[in-house]
């Protein structure tokens, strides 16, 4: 069985929000890619607080129910 990436962005809810989990733990709910990036920075997935997080990196993030442009 293939391992999943550490970050999962779950399918959008009816409101368009997407739950974000890191290693199976919910770290928050995002309403856009900027919020996903902020959650991942807070979880330590960026080299520094002002550094970019690669939201399209397959080994890092699995987008379920759509890609990083799918919000509802």
PyMOL commands that set and color helices and strands:
alter all, ss='L'
color gray80, all
select helices_A, chain A and resi 33-42
alter helices_A, ss='H'
color red, helices_A
select strands_A, chain A and resi 7-9+18-22+25-30+61-63
alter strands_A, ss='S'
color yellow, strands_A
deselect
rebuild
show_as cartoon
